Amino acid sequence: MLVRRGIAVSPGVAIAKALVLGTETFRIPHQFVRPEAVESEVGRFRSAHAAVCEEIRSNEQLAADHLGKQYGAIFGAHLQLLMDPKLTSEIEQLIRDKFYAPEFAASRVLRKYAKVVQSLGGQYMAERATDLFDLEKRVLRQMLGQRREELANLTCPVIVIARNLTPSETASLDRKHVLGFATEGGGRTSHTAILAGALEIPAVVGLGRFLSDVSTGETLIIDGNVGEVIISPDEATLERYRDQEAKRRTIEERLLTFANVTAETKDGVRVYVMGNIEFPDEVEHCTSRGADGIGLYRTEFLYLQSDREPTEEVHYQAYCRVIDACGGKPVVIRTLDLGADKIPGSFREQFKDQPNSALGLRSIRLSLQNLPLFRTQLRAILRAATRGDVRIMFPLVSTLLEFRQAKMILSDVMEDLQDEGIEFKRDVPVGMMVEVPAAAMLAEEFSREVDFFSIGTNDLIQYTLAVDRADTSVATLYSSGDPSILRLIKLVVEAGRKRGLPVTVCGQMSSDPKFLAVLVGLGMRQISVTPHALPELKALLHHMTIPQAEEIARRAMSFDLARDVENYLRGELKKLSPEATL
């Protein structure tokens, strides 16, 4: 049994067989074989081994003939590795002694040696480890043949293990069969992490190099509550986790009793708790948990689920579905936030040469440079807005000029719809995401032109602290509790209060129970959160009064280190609600 620790990004526990993703995806259908089948399975391994050796010899000759002997020698080195008697003997011994399936035995042995080579360090050794992974792929392909199973065509439950998953890959995961995932890279607020919460599957990211520790078909436990991945757990550990998961479900069921309870503090002050969604079908996750509406609809995932650009009708139908399900409650539709790590297939050519996509062409900047794309989305939103309480929000606005340009295009689209005789809603509130320090510092100026603010803490933290939110190596520097972040939030809240504008926090910070009191204490009266966090946060509000929250905020603002802020807030959360999630 091996335990690896990373960053917990989506709660829950999953227990299933591993599916290790590389350049090609294989699922080993059986980890063990029957004792009476051992010799035939050893024979099957030897046949596959011989076939791979012959394949490599052919490649060696082909490369030597066409490119020169030095290139043929690359395949010769592969052949030497695979024909090592120690390696083949170890694989056969696992089949005979432990009744491992030959695919599983080969994967275990080759990955074990790859890990040893990786640990020696240096570019040369890294390349030799890659050679071993390539040999594993060749052997598995030979043995599995038509039984190779691609990620898009899963037939049984798995836990996906990968170096990293892009947002588009995560968005396309089959929720019926993918019970959880773990990645070597990624951060707490990376878009992949956010999607894991949206899919409501346990996930751990930022584990560092660990793929060589896991073979496809091995049993794994993913603990998305504390950020652990347990490889080949023993029976006692499996039983303990099953018990823990049963208790967690009991607590969740109790919290669901708050679904129909008004979200307000102990002293009766109303705080609107809304939901964040990526996909239209998530709206049911919010309404069933008593959300006061949708505070953030991330529409860019209409683009990431397909390589084809969505039409106006596709946009319109998606928005109508969400608006209708909310039954008159507000729906805040954010215009597309593509770029950075969210790049659909149709945009890859445009983004391939960007040196720093997080600071480059993304979000509202991209929309303003792709007016047909922007106008298509705005047309669909305005048409759908006739069906309910819809608000439009522009992302990553950093200057007043950007906001004014976006509003001007919105006005042009309204004129076009009117000229065409198409029904639409004209008086739609228009707000902005506050995600960059420049926007927070100019909040008072922006407040004269916007209808509402929504603070996107994920990017605000990234840009304020100069910490890449998806970079594991600097994950410890990324903190919602940094004093600079609290001060910027206070600036925006005060600017909104002066003009009577609604201010919401919709980043991951608002889904974290320990920050609820400080946000309420700073004057926040509406938040938008991950759907699974709705019941707990609604329950927690009933444990605090406004004076309590204001005192917590005052004390939190007095600290000069993020570590001290977060430790203090953890302590206060335990006082308010001993059962709360830390």
N, C-alpha and C positions, 0 to 999 in steps of 0.2 A: 504494500500500500504506500502510495506517495501523495503528499499534499503540496499543492502549489497555491501561492497567495497572490491575488491581484486586486483589482478595483471592482467593487460591487456596483453594478449600474442598473440592474433590474431585479427586483426581489423574487424570492421563491426558490424552491429546490427541484431539481430535475435529476432523475436516475435513468440512464439508458446507455446503449452501446455508443462508442465514439465513431464519428465519421471525420477522418482527418483530411482536410482539403489541401491539395498542393496544386501543381499545374494541371493535374488530372485528378479526377475523383473516383475512388474505388470504395465500395463497401464490402467488407469480408462477411459473407452471409453466416458463417458458423465459426465459433471460437474453438470448439472441441469436436473430436471425432469419436466414434465408438471404438472400444478396444479391439474388436475383431476386424476393424477396417484399417488398423494402423499400417500394416505392410503395404496394402494397396495405395494408401495415402502417401507413404514414403516413395512408392513407385511413381505416383503422380508428380511429386515434387521433382524426382530425378528426371522425368521426361521434360518437365517445364524448364528445369535447369539446363538440360542439354540443348533444348530449343533456343533458349536465350543465348547460350554460348555460341551456337551456330549463327544466330542473328548478329551478334557482335563481331564475329569473324568476318561475316559478309560486309558489314559496315567498315571494318578495318581495311579490307582489301579494296573496297570502293573508294575510300578516302585516299588511300595510298596511290591508287591508279590515277585519280583525277586531281589530287591536290599535292601529293608528295608524301614520302614515308613519314615525315615528322607529324603529319596530321593523322595518318593511320595509327601512329603510336598512341594517340589519345584513346582510341578504342582498345588497343592492346593492353593498356593499363587497366581498363574496365574488365577485360577478360581475366587478367591476372587476379584481380580482386575477387571475382565471382568464382574462380576455380580454386581458390584457397581451400585446401582440405579441412582446415580448422573451422572455417565458416560453414561449409556444407555439413560437416559432422555435427556441429552444434545445432543446426536446424533439424537434422534428422533425429537427434537425441531428444529435442523438445517434443517432436511428434510421437516418439516411442515412449518416453518416460512420463510426459504430462498430457498425452493424448491431444496435443494442440493440432488444429487444422493446419495443413502445410502453408496456406496463405498467411495465417496468423503467426506461425513459427518463423517464417522467412521475414515477415515485417518486424517482429520483435528483435531478431538477431541483427538484421541490417541497421535498424534504428539504434540499437545499443552501440554498435561500432561507430555509427555516425556521430552519436553524442560524445563518445570518447575522443574522436578526432576533433570535433568542434571545440572541446574543452582545452585542446593544446594551443589554440589561438593562432593568429597569423593568417594572411591571405591564402597561402599555399594549403594549409590545413582546412580552411573553409571550403576551398575548391574540392578537396578530397572527400569532405563530408557530403558535398553536393553530388559527387560521383556515386556515393553509396545510396543516396536517396533515389538517384536515377536508376540504379540497379534494382532497388525495391520496386519501383514503378514497372520496370520491364518484367520482372518475375511475376508480379501480381497480374499484369495484363495477360501474360501467357497462361497462368493458371485459371483466372476467372473467365477469360473469353467473353462470351455473351452475357455472363452474369455481372459484368461491370455495371455499376449503378450510378447515374449522374445525380447531382444535387437536385436538379429540377424534376427528377422522376423517382423520388423515394417511395418505398412501399412499406416501410416499417419505422417505428420511432427511433430517432438518433439524437445525439448531441453533437453539434458541429464544432470542430476545432480548426482554427485557421491562424495564419500569421496576422491577417487583418481581414475585415469584411468592409467593402464599400457600402455607403448608404443604399445604393441601388441593389446590391446583392442582398443586403439585409431585408430590404423591402419586399424582395421576391421570395423569401423563405417560405416554405410550405408549413404553415402553422399546425397542420394536422400531424405532421411527422417530425418536425424539428422541435424538440422539447426544450432546448436551450442552446446557448453557444458560448464559447470562450475563445479569446484571441490573445496573441502575444502583444500586440500593440493596442493603441486607443486610450482615451482618457474618459473621465467621469461625464463630461458634457459633450463628447464627440457626437456627431450626428448619428453614428451607428449605435451608440449607447442610448440616445434618445429614442431611436426606433425600437430597440429592445423593449423599452418601457411601453411603447405604443402597442407592440405585438403581445405584450404581457407574457413574455417567456423569460425565465431566469437567465442572466448573463453576467459574465465576469470578463473584464478586459485588462490590458496592461500587465499580463502575466510574465512578460519577458520570454526569453527563448525556452520553450518547453515541448515543441512538437515532436522532438526526437524521443521524448519520454512516453509518448502515447502511440499505440498502434490502432488502426481501424478495427473495430470489433471488441475492444476492451471496454469493460464496464466503467462508467464514470459517474461521479456525483458532482453536480454544479450547485454550489450554495450562493445564490445571488443576494442573500441577506448580508453575508459577511465577506464575500469576495474570495471564496476558496473553491478549488477544483481538486477532487480526490480521485486518484487514478487507481484502479483495481482495489476498491475498498473491501475490507473483510466483512464477514456476515454481521458482526456486532455493530460496525459502523453503519452498514445498510439499515439495520433495524432501528438504530438511534435516529437516523435521518427520517425514516418513515414516521416515527413517533413525533418528531419535531414538526414535520409537515402537517400531520393531522392536527396538532395543537394550533399551528398557524392558521389553518383553515377555520378552526373553531373561533379564533379571535376575529378573523375577517368576517365571518357570518354575524358575529355580535356587532361589529362596527357597521355592517350594512343596515342595522336598525336606524342609523342616522340618515339614511337615504331620504326619508320623507320629513326630516326635521329641518327647520329653518336654520341656516348658518348664522349664528349670532354669538356674541360674547356672553359671559355669565351675567353681566349687567345690562343685557338687552340691546347692544349696539350691533346693527346688521353689518355683516361682512360677506360680500358676494364671492362664492367659491365656484369658479368655472373650470372647464376642462380644456386641455390641449389635445388636438388630434392631428394625425397625418393622413388617415384614410377615412372615407365616408362611413364605413361600417363601424368605426370606433365610436360614433356618436351614441350608439346604444350602450356602450360601456360607461359613458358619462351620464346619460339620462337615468339609467338603472341605479346609479349611485347618488342621485340627487343633485347633479350639477345645476348651477344657476344659469347655464348657457355654455357656449363655446367661446372661450377667451382668446384662443389662437388656433386657427385652422391653417396648417402648413400646406399650402396648395402645390408646392413643387413636386410632391410625390406622385402627382398625376403624370409628370414627365419621367420620373425615375423608374416607374414600373413598366415602361415600354421604350423601345428605341424610336418609336414614331411620336411626333409632336401631337399632343391632344388638340382636337378641333374645338371650336366654340361650343358645339353641342355636347361634347364630352365634358368640358368644364361645366356647362349649364346643368347637366343632369346630376353631376357630382354635388354641386352646390345645393340644388333643389332637395336632394336626398337629406342632406344635413339640416337645412333650414326647416323642412317639413317635420323632421324627427324632433326638433327642439320645441315645437308647439308654441311659437311666439316669444320664446326666450332669445336673448341676443346671440348673434353669431358674428364673430370678428374674423373676417377673411383676410389673411395676409397675402399680398401679391407675391409672386414666385421669388424664392430666395435660392436661386441656382448659383453655381460657382463654388469655389473652395473644394470641399470633398464631395459635393453633390453635382455631378456632371453626367447628364444623360447621354446616351449613345449619339444622338443627333448633334451634340455640342462638342464632342471630343476633339474634333479637328480644330475648332476655334480655340480650345483651351490648352492644346498640347504644348505650346511654347511658353506658358505663363510661369515665371520664376517663383512667384509667391502668391498663390491663388487666394489665400486668406486676406491679403491686402490688395488684391487685384480686382478684376472685373467680376463682380458678383452682385446679387440682390438688386436693389433699385438701380444701380449703375448699369447692370446688364439690361434691365428692362428699358431704360432710357436710350440705350444704344440698339435695341431690337424692338422698334416701335410696332411692327405688325404683330409680334408675339405678345407685347404688352397690351395692345388694343384688343386683341382677341380675348384675353382674360378679363379685361375691364368690361367689355360688352356682356360677357356671360354673367359676371357678378351683378351688374346693373339690372339685367333681365330677371335674374333669380331673386333679387332683392324685393320684388313685388310680393313675394310669398311670406315675408316675415321681417323681423328686426335685424337687419344686416348692417354691419359697419365695415369699412375698407381700411386696411392698414398697410402702409408702405414700410418695407424693412430696410435696415442699415442706412437710414438717412443721416448724413453728416453735415450738410449745409442747408441753409434756407433756400438756396437756389434749386437744389435737387427737389425739395418738397414742392416748391412752386411749379417746377417743370412737370412733376408727376400730376399735380392737380390740374394744370392746364390741359394735359393730355386727357385726363378724365372728363373735363368739360367738353373737349372736342368729340369724344366718344358719345357723350350725351346728345350733342347736336346731331351726330350721324344717325343715332337711333331714332331721334325725333323726326328727322327728314325721311327715314325709311318707314315711319309709321309703326315702329316696334315698341311694344309696351316695356317700360322700365321705370325704376324709382329714381327720382331726381334728388330728393333730400336725404341722401345717405351720409351719415357721419363719416368723416375722414380723419384718421389719426396716423401716428407714426410709432415705430419701434425706436426706443432709445437704447442703442447698442454700442455706441462709440463715445468716448469721453467728450468729444467736441459737442455732440448733441446734448449731453447732460449739462455741460457748462453753459450752453446757450438755451437752456430749457425755458427761461423767462421770455426770450425772444420768440422761440417756437410756439409758446403758449398763446400768442396773439393770432396764430394762423391755424392751429390744429383743433380738432374737436375732442381729442383724448390722447393720452400717452400710454404706451405699454413698454415696460422696461424689460429688455431681453438680457438677462444677467449672464447667460452663457458667453455671448460675444463681448459684452461689456467688461467682464472679468478678463477675458483673453486680451483685449486691446489695452485695457488700463494697466495690467500687470506685465504685458509683453510676454505672455506665456501661451504657447500653442496648446489649445485645449485637447488635441488628439495626440500630443507627444508624451509618451510614457516617461521619458527621462526627466521631464520638468513637472510631472504631475503634482509633486509635493508643493510646488509654488503656486498652483492654481487654487485659490481659496475664496469662497463666497463671503467669508467672514473678514476679509481684509478691510481695515479701517477706511481705505480709499473708496472701496465699493459702497460701504454704508453711507459715506458722505455724499457720493454722487447720487445715490438713491434719494437721500434727504433733499438734495437740491431740486430734483425733478418733482418730488411730492409737494414741496413748498411752492414751486412755480405753478403747479396744477391747482393747488388750494387757492392761490391768490385770484385765479380766474374761474374757479368753480369747475375745473375740468376733471373728469375721472382719470385716475392713474392706476394702472395694473402692473403687477410683476408677473411675467409669464415664463421666465427661465426655470432651470432645474432647481434653483435656490428656493423658489416658492413651494416646491413639492417636498422639501426637507422639513420635517416637523420642528427641528430645533430653531429654524429661522422664522417661524410663524409669529411668535410673540414680538420679535424685534421689528418685523415688517408692520404689524398692526400698531405697535408703539410709535413708529415713525409717521403714522397717519394713513397707512394703506387701508382702503376699505373694500378692495376687491383684488383677488389673485386668480391666476389661471394655472392649473396644475395637471400633472400626469393623471389619467383616469383612476389608476389603482390607489392614488393617494387621497382621493376625495373623501371617503368615509372617515379616515383617521384625522384629517385636518378639520373636518366639520365637528367631529367629537372633541378635538382639542380646544377649539374656540369656546366651547361650553365650560371649559375649566379655567378660563382667564377673564379678568376684567380689564377695561381700558386703562385705569390707573396702574395696574400691575404691568401691563404690556409697555406703557410709557416709561415706567421705572426700569424695566429690563432694557429697553432701547437706550435710555440715558446712560446706564452703566456700560452697555456694550460699546457705545460711542466713546467712552472714556479710555478704552484700552488702545495701545499703540501697536499691538502685534495680532495678526490673524489667529495665531494659536491660542492666545489668551481669550480672544472673543469667542472662539468656537468652544473652548473648554467651559467658559462661563455659561454659554447658551445651553450646553448639554446638561449642566447642573440644574439650570432653571427649568428645563424641560422635564427632568425627573421629578422636580417638586410639583409641577403642574399636573403631570400625568405619569405615574410610575411605569405604566405599560407601554408608553409611547416608543416608537421606533427611533433608535439613535443612529 
